[in-house]
Amino acid sequence: MDATTEVGTSSALVDETAAAIRARIMSGDIPIGAQLRQAELAKTLGVSRTPVREALRQLQAGGLIEVVPNRGAVVRVPAPWEVREAYEVRAELEGLACVRAVDRISRDTLDELRATNELLRPGDAPPNPASHAANDRFHTLIHQIAGNERLAKVIREINEAFPRNVSALVLQDNPRHRVDNFAEHARILDALAAEDAATARHEMQSHVLSAGEQLARWYERRSATILLRRS
Protein backbone atom coordinates (compact mmCIF):
# COMPACT_ATOMS: atom_id res chain seq x y z
CA MET A 1 0.00 0.00 0.00
CA ASP A 2 1.49 3.37 -1.02
CA ALA A 3 1.40 6.58 1.06
CA THR A 4 -1.56 8.02 -0.84
CA THR A 5 -3.64 4.91 -0.17
CA GLU A 6 -2.67 4.96 3.53
CA VAL A 7 -3.73 8.61 3.84
CA GLY A 8 -7.00 7.89 2.07
CA THR A 9 -7.72 4.89 4.28
CA SER A 10 -6.88 6.86 7.42
CA SER A 11 -9.08 9.75 6.35
CA ALA A 12 -11.94 7.36 5.58
CA LEU A 13 -11.59 5.74 9.01
CA VAL A 14 -11.71 9.13 10.72
CA ASP A 15 -14.83 10.04 8.75
CA GLU A 16 -16.48 6.72 9.63
CA THR A 17 -15.56 7.15 13.29
CA ALA A 18 -16.91 10.70 13.33
CA ALA A 19 -20.14 9.50 11.70
CA ALA A 20 -20.52 6.73 14.29
CA ILE A 21 -20.01 9.13 17.21
CA ARG A 22 -22.35 11.65 15.62
CA ALA A 23 -25.05 9.00 15.19
CA ARG A 24 -24.82 8.07 18.87
CA ILE A 25 -25.14 11.73 19.85
CA MET A 26 -28.08 12.29 17.48
CA SER A 27 -29.92 9.26 18.88
CA GLY A 28 -29.32 10.30 22.47
CA ASP A 29 -27.12 7.30 23.27
CA ILE A 30 -24.55 9.93 24.18
CA PRO A 31 -26.60 12.75 25.76
CA ILE A 32 -25.84 16.45 25.53
CA GLY A 33 -23.43 17.57 28.21
CA ALA A 34 -21.86 14.09 28.39
CA GLN A 35 -18.11 13.72 28.54
CA LEU A 36 -16.50 11.97 25.56
CA ARG A 37 -13.66 9.73 26.73
CA GLN A 38 -11.37 8.62 23.94
CA ALA A 39 -10.51 5.24 25.46
CA GLU A 40 -14.17 4.30 25.94
CA LEU A 41 -15.13 5.41 22.45
CA ALA A 42 -12.20 3.54 20.90
CA LYS A 43 -13.23 0.33 22.70
CA THR A 44 -16.91 0.72 21.79
CA LEU A 45 -16.20 1.46 18.13
CA GLY A 46 -13.40 -1.08 17.78
CA VAL A 47 -10.75 1.39 16.64
CA SER A 48 -7.60 2.89 18.08
CA ARG A 49 -7.52 6.22 19.90
CA THR A 50 -5.97 8.01 16.91
CA PRO A 51 -9.07 8.04 14.64
CA VAL A 52 -11.22 8.82 17.69
CA ARG A 53 -9.07 11.83 18.54
CA GLU A 54 -9.22 13.10 14.95
CA ALA A 55 -12.97 12.40 14.76
CA LEU A 56 -13.54 14.47 17.91
CA ARG A 57 -11.61 17.34 16.35
CA GLN A 58 -13.81 17.07 13.28
CA LEU A 59 -16.98 17.12 15.39
CA GLN A 60 -15.66 20.06 17.40
CA ALA A 61 -15.05 22.01 14.20
CA GLY A 62 -18.64 21.26 13.20
CA GLY A 63 -19.93 22.61 16.51
CA LEU A 64 -21.37 19.36 17.83
CA ILE A 65 -18.91 19.03 20.70
CA GLU A 66 -16.75 21.44 22.69
CA VAL A 67 -13.68 21.21 24.90
CA VAL A 68 -14.34 22.29 28.48
CA PRO A 69 -11.52 23.03 30.96
CA ASN A 70 -10.96 20.16 33.41
CA ARG A 71 -13.49 17.97 31.59
CA GLY A 72 -12.20 17.60 28.05
CA ALA A 73 -14.51 16.96 25.13
CA VAL A 74 -18.24 17.06 25.88
CA VAL A 75 -21.39 17.05 23.75
CA ARG A 76 -22.19 20.70 23.27
CA VAL A 77 -25.51 22.14 24.42
CA PRO A 78 -26.82 24.30 21.54
CA ALA A 79 -27.49 27.91 22.41
CA PRO A 80 -31.21 28.79 22.35
CA TRP A 81 -30.58 31.52 19.76
CA GLU A 82 -29.05 28.90 17.44
CA VAL A 83 -32.21 26.81 17.69
CA ARG A 84 -34.47 29.79 17.03
CA GLU A 85 -32.43 30.87 13.99
CA ALA A 86 -32.37 27.35 12.56
CA TYR A 87 -36.10 26.85 13.03
CA GLU A 88 -36.84 30.23 11.47
CA VAL A 89 -35.13 28.98 8.30
CA ARG A 90 -36.73 25.55 8.61
CA ALA A 91 -40.19 27.14 8.89
CA GLU A 92 -39.73 28.87 5.54
CA LEU A 93 -38.47 25.71 3.87
CA GLU A 94 -41.20 23.46 5.25
CA GLY A 95 -43.78 26.06 4.26
CA LEU A 96 -42.45 25.86 0.71
CA ALA A 97 -42.66 22.06 0.86
CA CYS A 98 -46.36 22.38 1.72
CA VAL A 99 -46.96 24.74 -1.20
CA ARG A 100 -45.35 22.25 -3.59
CA ALA A 101 -47.19 19.32 -1.98
CA VAL A 102 -50.63 20.88 -2.60
CA ASP A 103 -50.35 20.25 -6.35
CA ARG A 104 -48.87 16.77 -5.95
CA ILE A 105 -50.62 15.12 -3.03
CA SER A 106 -52.93 12.15 -3.64
CA ARG A 107 -55.87 10.88 -1.64
CA ASP A 108 -53.83 7.84 -0.58
CA THR A 109 -51.03 10.04 0.72
CA LEU A 110 -53.49 12.23 2.59
CA ASP A 111 -54.85 9.09 4.22
CA GLU A 112 -51.31 8.05 5.15
CA LEU A 113 -50.64 11.46 6.68
CA ARG A 114 -53.87 11.25 8.68
CA ALA A 115 -53.00 7.77 9.92
CA THR A 116 -49.53 8.95 10.87
CA ASN A 117 -50.91 11.89 12.82
CA GLU A 118 -53.38 9.60 14.62
CA LEU A 119 -50.37 7.91 16.20
CA LEU A 120 -49.65 11.28 17.81
CA ARG A 121 -53.15 11.77 19.22
CA PRO A 122 -52.71 12.69 22.90
CA GLY A 123 -53.83 10.02 25.33
CA ASP A 124 -53.24 8.74 28.82
CA ALA A 125 -50.08 6.86 27.91
CA PRO A 126 -46.83 8.85 27.54
CA PRO A 127 -45.21 9.16 24.09
CA ASN A 128 -43.01 6.28 22.96
CA PRO A 129 -40.39 5.76 20.23
CA ALA A 130 -43.13 4.87 17.75
CA SER A 131 -44.90 8.18 18.27
CA HIS A 132 -41.63 10.10 17.86
CA ALA A 133 -40.98 8.22 14.61
CA ALA A 134 -44.51 9.12 13.50
CA ASN A 135 -43.83 12.79 14.17
CA ASP A 136 -40.75 12.68 11.96
CA ARG A 137 -42.62 10.61 9.36
CA PHE A 138 -45.39 13.20 9.08
CA HIS A 139 -42.90 15.87 8.03
CA THR A 140 -40.79 13.55 5.86
CA LEU A 141 -43.86 12.48 3.88
CA ILE A 142 -44.63 16.09 3.00
CA HIS A 143 -41.00 16.64 1.96
CA GLN A 144 -41.22 13.60 -0.33
CA ILE A 145 -44.53 14.73 -1.84
CA ALA A 146 -43.01 18.16 -2.53
CA GLY A 147 -40.74 16.48 -5.07
CA ASN A 148 -37.62 18.60 -4.55
CA GLU A 149 -34.67 16.61 -3.21
CA ARG A 150 -32.50 19.68 -2.65
CA LEU A 151 -35.24 21.20 -0.50
CA ALA A 152 -35.59 17.97 1.48
CA LYS A 153 -31.80 17.73 1.88
CA VAL A 154 -31.48 21.23 3.36
CA ILE A 155 -34.33 20.53 5.80
CA ARG A 156 -32.59 17.30 6.86
CA GLU A 157 -29.34 19.18 7.44
CA ILE A 158 -31.09 21.66 9.71
CA ASN A 159 -32.76 18.85 11.65
CA GLU A 160 -29.49 16.99 12.03
CA ALA A 161 -27.83 20.03 13.60
CA PHE A 162 -29.51 19.09 16.89
CA PRO A 163 -29.88 15.68 18.59
CA ARG A 164 -33.20 14.24 17.42
CA ASN A 165 -33.98 12.57 20.74
CA VAL A 166 -34.32 16.00 22.35
CA SER A 167 -37.38 16.78 20.24
CA ALA A 168 -38.92 13.59 21.61
CA LEU A 169 -38.06 14.65 25.16
CA VAL A 170 -39.71 18.04 24.59
CA LEU A 171 -42.98 16.35 23.56
CA GLN A 172 -42.68 13.80 26.35
CA ASP A 173 -42.20 16.44 29.05
CA ASN A 174 -44.97 18.80 27.91
CA PRO A 175 -48.54 17.44 27.61
CA ARG A 176 -49.84 20.79 26.35
CA HIS A 177 -47.25 20.76 23.57
CA ARG A 178 -48.41 17.27 22.55
CA VAL A 179 -51.99 18.51 22.23
CA ASP A 180 -50.87 21.53 20.19
CA ASN A 181 -48.60 19.41 18.00
CA PHE A 182 -51.46 17.08 17.04
CA ALA A 183 -53.85 19.96 16.35
CA GLU A 184 -51.29 21.85 14.26
CA HIS A 185 -50.70 18.77 12.12
CA ALA A 186 -54.47 18.42 11.67
CA ARG A 187 -54.74 22.01 10.41
CA ILE A 188 -51.90 21.41 7.96
CA LEU A 189 -53.73 18.31 6.71
CA ASP A 190 -56.99 20.22 6.29
CA ALA A 191 -55.23 22.87 4.19
CA LEU A 192 -53.51 20.25 2.02
CA ALA A 193 -56.80 18.43 1.50
CA ALA A 194 -58.50 21.72 0.52
CA GLU A 195 -55.65 22.49 -1.91
CA ASP A 196 -55.15 25.78 -0.06
CA ALA A 197 -51.45 26.46 -0.55
CA ALA A 198 -51.38 29.78 1.33
CA THR A 199 -53.00 28.32 4.44
CA ALA A 200 -50.88 25.16 4.28
CA ARG A 201 -47.73 27.31 4.16
CA HIS A 202 -48.91 29.50 7.05
CA GLU A 203 -49.95 26.58 9.25
CA MET A 204 -46.67 24.74 8.67
CA GLN A 205 -44.58 27.85 9.35
CA SER A 206 -46.45 28.50 12.60
CA HIS A 207 -46.09 24.85 13.60
CA VAL A 208 -42.33 24.75 13.02
CA LEU A 209 -41.73 28.07 14.78
CA SER A 210 -43.73 26.82 17.77
CA ALA A 211 -41.70 23.60 17.88
CA GLY A 212 -38.48 25.59 17.65
CA GLU A 213 -39.51 27.81 20.55
CA GLN A 214 -40.31 24.80 22.72
CA LEU A 215 -36.93 23.28 21.83
CA ALA A 216 -35.08 26.53 22.53
CA ARG A 217 -36.70 26.79 25.96
CA TRP A 218 -35.75 23.19 26.72
CA TYR A 219 -32.12 23.98 25.92
CA GLU A 220 -32.30 27.10 28.08
CA ARG A 221 -33.33 24.98 31.05
CA ARG A 222 -30.73 22.32 30.22
CA SER A 223 -27.97 24.93 29.91
CA ALA A 224 -28.82 26.34 33.33
CA THR A 225 -28.69 22.86 34.86
CA ILE A 226 -25.30 22.06 33.33
CA LEU A 227 -23.84 25.41 34.44
CA LEU A 228 -24.96 24.69 38.02
CA ARG A 229 -23.26 21.30 37.92
CA ARG A 230 -20.00 22.84 36.70
CA SER A 231 -20.01 25.61 39.32
Secondary structure, DSSP 8 states (H G I E B T S, - for coil): --HHHHHHHHHHHHHHHHHHHHHHHHHTSS-TT-B--HHHHHHHHTS-HHHHHHHHHHHHHTTSEEEETTTEEEE----HHHHHHHHHHHHHHHHHHHHHHHTT--HHHHHHHHHHHHTT---SS---HHHHHHHHHHHHHHHHHHT-HHHHHHHHHHHTTS-HHHHHHHHHH-HHHHHHHHHHHHHHHHHHHTT-HHHHHHHHHHHHHHHHHHHHHHHHHHHHHHHHHH-
